[in-house]
């Protein structure tokens, strides 16, 4: 790619030299149409340059006149506007003679690719982001046939947009292809299927029943369309009780399970309250059953006032 900053610096240096020269003359013969393979258009791309001597031809050859159209597209450039606003304003003491086409059509060369051609880069990005266990997922790119037009020059690819480290089902992210100062962005649409071992009830479990090892088993199933994350270990469910009726074959989730209460309704508990860094303990009676971390109603044993407390352990709670 053309180093834009360097070209402009060289141009201004030579423009000063041209302005200091006596009777310098530049003749430009503009072409009707040209093809470029770059992100920028130079004067040498669109016109034949003749000068009365000196190094001006070589420098003017690389003078940047504008941005090229995207790969596979074209744009027009007006000869008179270019001379009036870009060249003559810099070459005040130089005579510029222009001939040829008044408007030049500049087409940008391209090579055509498809999204599927970048599959290796896509999979490398996917593998760097997701955290599903190895071998538990398969991915299909849905828009492999989408066409992409690029310059016939080196490029680099960047991806972004997967914010969930455990995606499943259909999702999309952005692919950016950078060539020089041009960036071509487009979506990559995917479908991911995920199969994992999950805990399944082998027999009906009634509400409130304690879940034991003989009532469940591990089985690998497709969880792609599960909205709630299932339990994936028997240890997650053993010793808990069912919060609802569970049928044989149902996949167990945390929403269907409850920890066993460490405080039962009617149990005596001690409530700890901290006031200005001073801890005060009062006796109370639980009016609800609850597990650690749950909030229940309790009745102060002295004042009989009802208070809402959080269970911290067996026989212990705090405001």
PyMOL commands that set and color helices and strands:
alter all, ss='L'
color gray80, all
select helices_A, chain A and resi 4-20+43-46+56-61+79-87+115-129+213-215+234-236+254-256
alter helices_A, ss='H'
color red, helices_A
select strands_A, chain A and resi 25-30+33-36+40-42+47-51+64-67+74-78+95-100+103-108+111-114+137-141+147-150+156-160+169-179+182-201+216-222+241-242+257-258+268-275+278-286+295-300+306-313+316-318
alter strands_A, ss='S'
color yellow, strands_A
deselect
rebuild
show_as cartoon
